[in-house]
Amino acid sequence: MSMVGTLLYQVSLDSSLRSFQYNYLMLLTPTNTYLFKRNMIHVDLCDFCFQYNEDCEHLEVLSCSTYLE
């Protein structure tokens, strides 16, 4: 088993939280960029600031100033 899989079982007991953590770590979180690539939405900009592409890095670092306010 990979190190990520092993850590998920050590960090959380809740299966839904484990699933979210795995998807987030594997960059499978349904951000606007992810949904845009699959033609599920028309624009991949952040829902809060409308300036940058909404991907995991944008949300993780919380670089969205509108979201922080």
Backbone bond lengths (Angstrom), bond angles and torsions (degrees), N, CA, C in turn:
res aa  C-N    CA-C-N  psi(-1)  N-CA   C-N-CA  omega(-1)  CA-C   N-CA-C  phi
1 M - - - 1.453 - - 1.526 108.37 -
2 S 1.311 116.48 144.87 1.461 120.42 -178.18 1.527 110.57 -70.99
3 M 1.313 115.02 163.66 1.463 120.30 179.65 1.528 110.94 -62.50
4 V 1.334 117.72 -37.97 1.466 121.43 178.91 1.516 110.13 -61.73
5 G 1.317 116.83 -46.76 1.454 120.87 179.05 1.516 112.50 -61.22
6 T 1.311 116.91 -39.78 1.456 121.72 178.75 1.526 111.05 -65.96
7 L 1.323 116.81 -44.17 1.461 120.54 -179.59 1.526 112.21 -65.19
8 L 1.321 117.87 -35.61 1.455 120.49 179.37 1.522 111.46 -60.71
9 Y 1.319 117.18 -39.08 1.456 120.18 179.45 1.525 112.31 -73.10
10 Q 1.311 117.96 -24.13 1.458 121.28 179.08 1.519 111.77 -84.30
11 V 1.335 118.06 -28.86 1.457 122.31 -173.27 1.521 112.06 -84.86
12 S 1.306 118.36 -40.88 1.455 120.80 -172.36 1.522 111.81 -133.25
13 L 1.327 115.65 144.67 1.456 120.99 176.16 1.527 111.78 -98.03
14 D 1.317 117.13 -20.03 1.460 122.33 -178.21 1.524 109.96 -79.27
15 S 1.331 117.54 124.56 1.468 120.91 -175.48 1.528 112.24 -68.13
16 S 1.324 119.41 -34.52 1.463 120.31 178.77 1.530 110.75 -68.94
17 L 1.321 117.31 -36.32 1.461 120.93 176.50 1.526 110.50 -68.36
18 R 1.315 117.24 -39.09 1.464 120.96 175.94 1.520 110.46 -60.07
19 S 1.316 116.45 -43.32 1.459 121.15 -179.75 1.530 110.66 -62.51
20 F 1.325 116.55 -44.74 1.459 120.09 178.35 1.519 111.27 -62.80
21 Q 1.330 116.87 -44.38 1.461 120.84 -179.69 1.523 111.08 -61.51
22 Y 1.311 117.22 -41.90 1.463 120.79 178.80 1.529 110.18 -62.85
23 N 1.325 116.80 -48.45 1.465 120.80 -179.67 1.525 111.07 -61.17
24 Y 1.318 117.18 -40.41 1.461 120.92 179.59 1.523 110.85 -65.33
25 L 1.314 117.43 -45.54 1.460 121.36 -179.15 1.525 112.20 -66.57
26 M 1.309 117.13 -31.27 1.462 121.39 179.71 1.535 111.72 -90.82
27 L 1.333 116.38 9.88 1.470 123.37 -179.85 1.523 111.96 59.33
28 L 1.318 116.80 37.44 1.460 122.27 178.33 1.524 112.14 -106.56
29 T 1.317 117.20 7.78 1.455 120.98 178.32 1.519 109.05 -63.93
30 P 1.322 118.54 134.73 1.469 120.15 -176.36 1.528 113.42 -72.15
31 T 1.302 116.12 71.30 1.461 120.79 173.94 1.527 108.54 -80.40
32 N 1.311 116.76 171.29 1.460 119.94 -179.48 1.529 111.86 -63.16
33 T 1.316 118.03 -34.42 1.461 120.75 177.37 1.530 110.72 -64.35
34 Y 1.309 116.57 -43.18 1.470 122.35 178.25 1.528 110.51 -62.85
35 L 1.317 116.63 -45.55 1.464 121.06 -179.64 1.534 111.52 -68.40
36 F 1.321 116.83 -35.57 1.460 121.56 178.88 1.529 111.10 -64.62
37 K 1.324 117.09 -40.89 1.464 121.27 179.29 1.525 111.63 -62.98
38 R 1.313 116.99 -26.59 1.462 122.08 -179.91 1.527 112.62 -98.74
39 N 1.345 115.39 13.77 1.466 122.81 177.85 1.530 113.30 56.32
40 M 1.320 116.23 37.38 1.459 120.35 178.15 1.526 111.76 -97.75
41 I 1.329 117.12 -20.33 1.460 122.56 174.56 1.525 108.05 -135.69
42 H 1.330 116.80 166.66 1.462 120.46 -175.32 1.526 114.10 -96.69
43 V 1.333 118.13 -21.76 1.455 122.16 -177.49 1.525 108.81 -131.51
44 D 1.336 116.42 137.51 1.466 119.15 -178.77 1.524 113.44 -101.89
45 L 1.320 117.36 15.99 1.462 120.71 179.41 1.527 110.98 -75.03
46 C 1.307 114.58 156.65 1.464 122.05 178.97 1.533 109.87 -59.91
47 D 1.325 116.67 137.33 1.464 121.45 179.73 1.526 112.27 -69.77
48 F 1.312 117.16 -17.47 1.465 120.40 -176.30 1.522 112.72 -96.16
49 C 1.318 117.57 -48.20 1.469 120.04 -174.71 1.528 113.75 -103.36
50 F 1.326 118.27 -21.52 1.473 123.34 -179.05 1.531 113.10 56.49
51 Q 1.330 117.26 27.92 1.462 121.50 -179.01 1.523 112.83 -117.04
52 Y 1.309 117.76 -34.53 1.463 121.90 -174.71 1.521 110.09 -123.74
53 N 1.322 115.04 159.37 1.456 119.45 174.25 1.518 109.25 -65.19
54 E 1.322 115.86 135.31 1.457 119.94 179.90 1.520 108.82 -88.16
55 D 1.329 116.21 100.13 1.445 121.91 175.65 1.524 108.21 -126.91
56 C 1.311 116.49 -179.31 1.465 120.02 -176.66 1.519 112.12 -61.31
57 E 1.326 117.33 -37.71 1.459 119.91 -179.62 1.529 110.98 -65.66
58 H 1.315 116.85 -40.52 1.466 120.89 179.92 1.528 110.25 -63.69
59 L 1.326 116.94 -40.32 1.456 120.10 -179.19 1.524 112.31 -80.23
60 E 1.317 116.73 -34.67 1.462 121.08 -176.94 1.518 112.04 -66.73
61 V 1.299 116.50 -47.08 1.458 121.53 -177.61 1.528 110.20 -78.27
62 L 1.322 115.89 -11.96 1.466 121.98 -176.75 1.523 110.47 56.56
63 S 1.311 114.49 44.42 1.457 119.69 179.01 1.513 111.89 -77.12
64 C 1.308 117.30 -5.04 1.465 121.41 179.38 1.524 108.46 -79.83
65 S 1.321 116.17 106.35 1.465 120.12 -177.12 1.515 112.19 -66.31
66 T 1.317 118.36 -32.59 1.465 121.31 179.24 1.514 110.74 -66.11
67 Y 1.328 117.21 -37.97 1.455 121.96 179.52 1.530 111.47 -66.53
68 L 1.318 116.50 -34.91 1.464 120.94 -178.07 1.517 113.16 -73.69
69 E 1.334 117.59 -21.83 1.469 120.43 -177.54 1.500 112.87 -75.64
